[in-house]
Amino acid sequence: METDVSYKTFDDEVMQSDKPVLVDFWATWCGPCRMLGPVIRQIAEENPDIKVCKVNVDDEQELCMQFNVMNIPTVIAFKGGMETGRSVGFVPKQQLLDLVK
């Protein structure tokens, strides 16, 4: 399951998570984001050991600035509240999984 996160919920949902987290920074108008969406959904459904969160960049400019997200889609992996990897653009599912493994 994917969790929508905001500036207010980011700390609880991502930084305090006891699981590795993939955060998808996306927008509804972004073609590559729409292509990546089903891949992100599949990762969430197939990997209960990974928390998958989504950040709508149009609604959450503070988070984009905080994590220096300049292009979308950007997927950032977190473990123990620390960024452990980052991917920009449409990439294969395995490349995203490698960020959190």
C-alpha positions as CSV (number, residue, x, y, z in Angstrom):
1,M,0.0,0.0,0.0
2,E,1.2,3.5,-0.8
3,T,0.9,6.3,1.7
4,D,0.5,9.9,0.7
5,V,2.6,12.1,2.9
6,S,2.8,15.8,3.6
7,Y,5.2,18.1,5.3
8,K,3.2,17.6,8.5
9,T,3.3,13.7,8.3
10,F,6.7,13.2,6.7
11,D,8.6,12.8,10.0
12,D,6.3,10.2,11.4
13,E,5.7,8.3,8.2
14,V,9.3,8.3,6.8
15,M,11.9,9.5,9.2
16,Q,10.5,7.4,12.2
17,S,9.7,4.3,10.1
18,D,11.1,1.0,11.3
19,K,11.1,-0.2,7.7
20,P,13.1,1.0,4.7
21,V,11.1,3.7,2.9
22,L,10.8,4.6,-0.8
23,V,9.4,8.1,-1.3
24,D,8.1,9.0,-4.7
25,F,8.1,12.7,-5.5
26,W,5.6,13.1,-8.4
27,A,2.9,15.3,-10.0
28,T,-0.3,14.5,-11.9
29,W,0.8,16.4,-15.0
30,C,4.2,14.6,-15.3
31,G,4.2,11.9,-18.0
32,P,7.2,10.0,-16.6
33,C,5.6,10.1,-13.2
34,R,2.4,8.5,-14.6
35,M,4.6,5.8,-16.2
36,L,6.4,5.2,-12.9
37,G,3.2,5.1,-10.9
38,P,2.3,1.4,-11.6
39,V,5.9,0.3,-10.9
40,I,5.8,2.1,-7.5
41,R,2.3,0.5,-6.8
42,Q,3.7,-2.9,-7.7
43,I,6.7,-2.5,-5.4
44,A,4.3,-1.5,-2.6
45,E,2.1,-4.6,-3.2
46,E,4.9,-7.1,-3.6
47,N,7.2,-5.9,-0.7
48,P,5.5,-5.6,2.7
49,D,9.0,-5.1,4.2
50,I,9.2,-1.8,2.4
51,K,7.1,1.3,3.1
52,V,6.2,3.2,0.0
53,C,5.2,6.9,0.3
54,K,4.1,9.5,-2.3
55,V,4.7,13.2,-2.2
56,N,2.8,15.4,-4.6
57,V,5.3,18.1,-5.5
58,D,2.6,20.7,-6.4
59,D,1.2,20.4,-2.8
60,E,4.5,20.0,-0.9
61,Q,7.0,22.6,-2.0
62,E,8.6,22.6,1.4
63,L,9.6,18.9,1.1
64,C,10.9,19.4,-2.4
65,M,13.2,22.2,-1.1
66,Q,14.2,20.2,2.0
67,F,15.3,17.2,-0.1
68,N,16.6,19.2,-3.1
69,V,14.1,17.7,-5.6
70,M,14.7,19.5,-8.9
71,N,13.3,17.0,-11.4
72,I,10.4,14.5,-11.2
73,P,9.9,11.7,-10.8
74,T,12.5,11.5,-8.0
75,V,12.5,8.5,-5.7
76,I,14.4,8.7,-2.5
77,A,15.2,5.7,-0.2
78,F,15.4,6.2,3.5
79,K,16.6,3.8,6.3
80,G,16.6,4.8,9.9
81,G,15.7,8.4,9.0
82,M,18.7,8.8,6.7
83,E,18.7,9.1,2.9
84,T,20.4,6.0,1.4
85,G,19.8,6.4,-2.3
86,R,18.1,8.4,-5.0
87,S,16.8,7.9,-8.5
88,V,15.6,10.6,-10.9
89,G,13.4,9.8,-14.0
90,F,11.8,6.6,-15.1
91,V,13.8,3.6,-14.1
92,P,13.2,-0.1,-13.9
93,K,11.6,-1.7,-10.9
94,Q,14.8,-3.5,-9.9
95,Q,16.8,-0.3,-9.8
96,L,14.3,1.1,-7.3
97,L,14.4,-2.0,-5.2
98,D,18.2,-1.8,-5.1
99,L,17.9,1.6,-3.4
100,V,16.4,-0.1,-0.3
101,K,18.0,-3.5,-0.3
